[in-house]
Amino acid sequence: MSRDFGREKRLLTPSQFKAVFDSPSGKLPGRNVLLLVRENGLPHPRIGLVIGKKSVKLSVERNRIKRQLRETFRLHQVDLTGWDIVVIARKGLADLDNAELAKQFAKLWRRLSRTPSQNDTKTEQAKSAHA
């Protein structure tokens, strides 16, 4: 899998976001952030960012956070295959500097990569049934 960040790696339409919001497979809370995840059945992950004015006031800060998030996602996407991820910012996220943001999201990506998807569980059950 390439480490690019094209349109296919992003949640673009309201219906794609709605699918994750309505029935997330899991929630990963972090400091000043919440990740909602849902399996997508695709060979690559997709990410959507929800960073509102209410939680991060200045547009400069919102854009910095989005840049940092996209970069950490791009670097860790190999481990996140098969997930749709919506990142929801909370108050205080703008107070973190770039290094702290990168560290926090690297930790969240690791936690998500260790979360078994239903496809993995079915594969393991099939293997144990044949044994």
Secondary structure as UniProt FT lines:
FT   HELIX           7..9
FT   HELIX           14..22
FT   STRAND          26..30
FT   TURN            31..32
FT   STRAND          33..39
FT   STRAND          46..50
FT   TURN            53..55
FT   HELIX           59..76
FT   HELIX           77..80
FT   TURN            81..82
FT   STRAND          83..89
FT   TURN            91..92
FT   HELIX           93..95
FT   HELIX           98..114
FT   HELIX           118..130
//
